[in-house]
Amino acid sequence: MTKVVIAPTLEIQDRETLRKALDAGDGSRHETALGGFIVEGVAMSGRLILCHGAGAGHDSEFLSQLRQRLAACGIQIVAV
């Protein structure tokens, strides 16, 4: 009998990437099929999804400081 190995779908891989990133909250950049995102901090008080505009990207000085300061207050930031 031949053993069939089913590769995880893209949706499952992206879900796993997001779960690991939310658990870590280390401020590093993560990639999915739909693009990159950054998770900063631990969700002690809540979670905020922060979307940058067409001007400044995730790595702008303002957004980096905003992520770090909110994370220091216990708000986990997911920057997409």
Secondary structure, DSSP 4 states (H G I P E B T S, - for coil): -PPP-PPPPHHHHHHHHHHHHHHH-EEEEEEETTEEEEEES--SSEEEEE---SSS-TTSHHHHHHHHHHHHTTEEEEE-
